[in-house]
Amino acid sequence: MKARTASILFALSVFATNMEAASPDDAIISHIPRDRVQSSALAKVGYSKRLHLLEIEFVNGAIYRYLDVPPDVYRDLLAAKSKARFYDQNIRAKYRSVHVRPRRK
């Protein structure tokens, strides 16, 4: 499990480093389906059970992918009355993340 996680993190970190010099056409293509959620800050949420990746699209258009997120955290996020509060308290700064797409200007 740790070897798989390490290889995923390495691949994502290399890709994220290369993204700094990449053009907008070279953006990460996500294959994680995201569903709309009722929230003041979060627009869509998706999860890969196989890879334990949580992907969040914010209302400002930014998309972040969170690594090594357990399935119960994803379920609890979907069940939370305030998804923005749950995100702030349980996901943000608790899991490593990769910036998939910047916010719209």
C-alpha positions in Angstrom: 0.0 0.0 0.0 2.8 2.4 0.9 4.6 1.7 -2.3 1.5 2.4 -4.4 0.9 5.6 -2.5 4.5 6.7 -2.9 4.5 6.0 -6.6 1.2 7.9 -7.0 2.6 10.9 -5.0 5.8 10.9 -7.0 3.9 10.9 -10.4 1.6 13.6 -9.2 4.5 15.7 -7.8 6.5 15.4 -11.1 3.4 16.3 -13.0 2.6 19.3 -10.7 6.2 20.5 -11.1 6.0 20.3 -14.8 2.6 22.2 -14.8 4.3 25.4 -13.7 5.9 25.7 -17.2 3.0 24.1 -19.0 0.4 25.9 -21.1 -3.3 26.0 -20.2 -3.8 23.3 -22.9 -1.7 20.9 -20.9 -3.9 20.9 -17.9 -4.6 17.7 -15.9 -7.4 15.7 -17.4 -9.5 14.3 -14.7 -11.3 11.0 -15.1 -12.9 11.2 -11.6 -16.6 12.0 -12.1 -17.8 14.9 -9.8 -21.3 15.4 -8.7 -22.9 18.8 -7.8 -23.3 19.5 -4.1 -25.3 22.1 -2.2 -22.7 24.4 -0.7 -21.7 28.0 -0.6 -18.1 27.2 -1.5 -18.0 23.8 -3.1 -19.6 23.2 -6.5 -18.8 19.5 -7.2 -17.2 16.6 -5.4 -15.8 13.3 -6.8 -14.0 10.3 -5.3 -11.9 7.5 -6.6 -12.3 4.4 -4.3 -9.4 2.6 -6.0 -6.9 5.5 -5.7 -8.4 7.1 -2.5 -8.4 10.5 -4.3 -10.9 13.2 -3.5 -11.5 15.9 -6.1 -13.2 19.1 -5.2 -14.3 21.8 -7.6 -15.0 25.1 -5.9 -17.6 27.7 -6.9 -14.7 29.9 -8.1 -13.7 27.3 -10.6 -10.6 26.0 -8.9 -10.2 22.2 -8.7 -8.0 20.4 -6.1 -7.2 16.7 -5.8 -6.6 15.4 -2.2 -4.5 12.3 -1.8 -4.9 9.3 0.5 -8.4 10.3 1.6 -10.3 7.4 3.3 -13.7 6.5 1.9 -15.5 7.5 5.2 -14.2 11.1 4.9 -15.8 11.3 1.4 -19.1 9.9 2.7 -19.0 12.2 5.7 -18.4 15.2 3.4 -21.4 14.3 1.3 -23.6 13.8 4.4 -22.5 17.0 6.1 -25.0 19.7 6.6 -22.4 22.3 5.8 -20.0 20.9 3.3 -17.8 24.1 3.4 -17.4 23.8 7.1 -16.7 20.1 6.9 -14.1 20.8 4.2 -12.4 23.5 6.4 -12.3 21.3 9.5 -11.6 17.9 8.1 -9.9 18.1 4.6 -8.2 21.4 4.0 -4.6 21.3 5.3 -5.1 17.7 6.5 -4.4 15.9 3.3 -1.8 16.5 0.6 -3.3 18.1 -2.4 -2.5 18.8 -6.1 -3.8 21.9 -7.8 -5.7 20.6 -10.9 -7.1 23.9 -12.2 -6.8 27.5 -11.0 -9.8 29.6 -10.1 -11.5 31.6 -12.9 -10.6 35.3 -13.0 
